[in-house]
Amino acid sequence: MSVCEGTNNKLMNVIKDTYKSIVNVNSVNADAVVTGKGFNLGGLNLYNASSGIGIANTAIFLDQNIEKQKFLQTSGFSSGGKKSVIIKGFNARGYNAAKTLSNRNDFKIVGVIHGNIGIYNQIGIDPDEIKDYLTKNKDSLEGLSKNTFSPNELLTRTCDIVIITENKEFDMNIDLVKELKCKVLIEGINASPLTFEAEDYLLKKGTVIVPSLLSCSGEFICGYLEWLKNLEHRNLTILFKRYEKNFRMKFINQITKGNQKNTYQGPTESELVMTTTAEMMDEGFNKMIMVAQDQKLNLRTAAFSIALNRIYQHYQEKGITLTQ
């Protein structure tokens, strides 16, 4: 069981403690019953940020691989230069996606929508300034700028990427998407913000739609890593740090004739979580594109095809015949 809407670290801690005290008192693996716990109770420091980081990973993947993927080039999205990003929903997901992208030289956040107010700055927006203002101003962008926009006005401004992290399913209809000028739309909620007609229109237009099945997987990958940590009963860094430290020192000694002091301490747990999440998401994205190209599918259908085929193979290997 992992953190979902309406829950937090504190609630997951309570569920874990309740399970241990009532259901499974003596199990050494009881800590693994839920993920999203506080760090001192077996959780990961990066868990709360993992969903937003995962959303950003899909944008980074596209920026680094678009030239290699002819399937995606119909959108007009190309590598090189700073990619402009508009984010709708400056919740934890929106902030962490914005923070991750703005820390890179190849992205800039030009628009932020929160509630019924949108702000725009072509030069770029600092995510930390927005977060601080929302905290001080009762979760509202009102008064931050003299020039504000309605959500739909800002969404339809020219940009490279639109990221939706506001939890409203089927909120974007065909009338709205006909006005969109982005090349990529990333679904940052655990459902699609697009109606069926709106998605069909964007696909025919050539817009790249990154489905939530991939873009929202960062939190689930992080939950999986927390589960592994609980089962191993140790910090994740112990599994990798010594090997990487020894490898690095051998390399340094080879190129410096052994004159360097052993000062490298290896990666932190959060760094391991970030790199593992990015690696797993990139692998998933590549598989999704491969299936989409081979079977002439859109990315969402390709993602479902991969998932259903894995279930089918699982039953096949168990000797279970599936009938219609």
N, C-alpha and C positions, 0 to 999 in steps of 0.2 A: 504494500500500500504506500502511495506517495502523496506528497502535498498536492492539493488541487485548490480550485477557487473556494474561498471561504475558510481555508485552513492556514495554519502557519507553523513555525518551529515549535512554539509552545504547545499547541494542540497535539502535534505529532509526538512530542515528549510524553504527554499525558497518556496517549494511546499506548505507547511502548511500555510505560511503567505499569499501566493497568493490565496489559497482556501478561507481563512478567509476574505480577503479583497474584493474578487470578487463574489464568489459563495454563501457563507454562513456567512455573516457578524455577525449576532446576535446569532448564535448557541453557547451554552456553551460547547458543545462537539466537536467543530471543531478541537481542538488540536489532537483528536484521528484519524483524517483522514489519517495520515501517521505515521509510526514508524521509528525508527532509527534517531530520532532528537537529537540535542545537549541537554545536561543535563539541562541547564537553560531554555530550551523551552519545557520541559516535557519529555525528553528522559531518558534513564537509563545509568548510568556510564559504565555498563558492556556490553552494546550492541555490541560494536565493537569486543569484545573478545568472545562473546557468541558462535559463530560458532565453533571456535577452542576448547573451553571448552566442547561443546557438543560432538565433535569428540573424545576427550579424555575420556569422560564419557562412551562411548561404550567399549573402551579398559579396563577401570576400572571394568565395569560390567562383562566382560568376565573373568577377573582375579579373581573376587570374587565369580563367580557363575559357573565356568566351571565344577567343580566336581559334581554339582547338575544337570547338563544338559548332559545326555548321548548323546543326539542328536549332541552335539558340540565336543565330544571327539575324533571323527575320525581324527581330525587335528593333534593330538599329543600335543596340547596346554594343559598345566596343571598348577594348582595353585602352589604357593610357588616359592621363588627365584625371582631375578630381571629379568623382561622381557625386552629383547632387542628390540629397535624400530628404524626403518629407515623411514624417512619422505621425500617424494618427493614434493617439492614446499614449500619454506620457506617464504610464504606470511603471511598475518595477521593470517589466519587460521592455517597454519603450525606452526608459532611461538607460538600461544596461546595453541595449542594442545601439543606442545613440552614442554612449560613452565608448564602446568598443570600436565603432566605426570612426568616430572623431579623433581617436588616438592614432589613427593611421593617416598617412599623407595622401592617400588616394581617395578619401571620402570627405564630404562636408555636409553637415546637417543644415539645410536651408529653411526648413519649415517644420513647425511643431503644432499639433492640434491637441487640445485637451479640453474636454467638455464641449462647450459651444463656441470656443474662441480659438482662432489660429493666428500664429505670428510667423512672419517671413523675414529673412535676411539673406540676401544673395551672397554676401561675404562669408556667412557661416554663423551658427548659433552654438554657444557653449552649453552642453547638457547640464553641467553642474550649476550654472546660473539659473536655468529653468527649474531644476529640482529645488534649489534653495528658495526661489521665489514662491513656488507652489507650497512649500512647507510654511513659509511665513504668511502667505495670503490665503489660507484656508482652502488649499487645493484648487485655486482658480488663477488663470492667467490675466484676469481683468486688471488693467492699470499698468501692465508691463510695458506696453508700447502704445503710441498714439495711433499707429496704423495696425488694425486687426482685421481678420477675415472670418467669415463663417467657415465651418468645416469644409463644405463642398466647394467654396470659392478657392480655398487653399489647395485642396486635393487636385484641382484641375489646372493648377499652374504647371508650367513646364519644368520637368526634372527627370533625372535618370531612374530613380527608384522610389517607389511608395511602399512604406511598411505599415501594415495595419495591426496594431496591438490592442485595440479597443474591443472588448468582448461583446460584439453584437453580430450574431449570425444572420447571414442574408441581408445585411444592411445596405449593400451597394447594388442598386438596381441598374437596369440597362440605360436609363436616362442619364444617370450619373457617369457611368463608365464611357459613354459616348464622348464625354467631354475630357476624359483623362488624357494627359499628354506624357505620361511616364512610359518608359521602355520595359520596366520590370515591376511587378507587383508581388510583394512577399507577404504571405498570410502569417501573421504573428499571433494567431489565436488558435485554440484547439478545435477549430471548425472552419468553415469557409465564410468570409464576409460577403461573398458574391452570390447573387441569385444565379440560377442555372442559365437564364437568358444572358445575363451580364457576362458570365464566364465564357459562354459560347461566342459572344461578340468580341471579347478581347483576344481569344485564341485565333479567331479568323483574321483579326487585325494584325496578329503577329506578336502581341505582347507576351513576354515570358511571365508565367504565373508559377511561383514557387509554392507548392501545396503545404498545408500545415503538417501533414504527415511527416515531412522532412524538416521544415523550418522550426517546428516546435519540439523537436526531438532532443535538444540540448539538455533540458530538464530531466528527461527520462534516462538519458545516458549518464548524467550525473547521479541520478538515483541508483542506477545499476552499479556505478563505481562505489557509492556509499554502501550498498549491499555487500559488495566484495570486501570492502574494508571491515565491515562488521563480522563477516564469516571468517576472515583471516585473523581478526582480533589484533590488528596492528595498523599503524599509519601506512598509507599507500606508498610513501616515499621509500620505506625500507625495502620494498620489492624491487626498486630500480636504482636508488641513489648510489649504492656501493659499486654496482656494475658501471654506471656512467662515470662515476668519479675515477675509478681505476682506468677506464678506457681513455678518458680525457688526459690523465697524467701520463699514460704511455705515449700518447700522441705528442704532448708537450715535450716530453723528454727526448723523443726522436728528433724533433726539429730544433731543440735548444741544447742538446748534449747533456741533459740532466741538470741544468743550472737553475731551473725554476723551482720555487718553493711550492709545496702542496697546499695551495690556498683555496682551491675550488671545493665547494661544499655540496654540489649537486642541486637538482631542482627541488622546489618546494612542492607540497602536496597540491596546492592550487594550480601551479604551473603544469603539473602532470595531468590534472583534471582538464585543464584548458586544451592542452595539446592532444589528449586522448579523444576528447569530444570533437575537436576539429578533424582529426584523422578519421573517426568513425562516420562523421557527417559527410566528409568529402568522398569517402568510399561509397556511401549510400547514394550520394548525388550522381556519381559516375555510373553506378549500376542503373539508376533511374533513367538517365539519359540514354544509355545503351539499349535498354528495353524499349524506350519511347521511339528511338530511331529504327530499331529492327522491326517493331510491330506497328509503326506509324500511329503512335498514341500520343496524347498530351501527357505532361508530367504527372498529373494527379492519377490518371488511369494507369499509367506505368507503375506508380507507387503501389496502388491497390493490386495490380497484377503480380508484382513481386511478393507482396504479403500473402495473397491467396495461394500462390504457387508454393510458398514455403509450408503453409498449412497442409496443402495437398500432398507434398513430398513426405511430410511427417507421417501422415496416415498411410501412405504407400509403403514406407519403410517398416511400419508396424504390421503390414499385411491386412490393413482395413480397407475394404472396397467402398468407395463413395458412389452412391447412385443419385440420379436426379429425382 
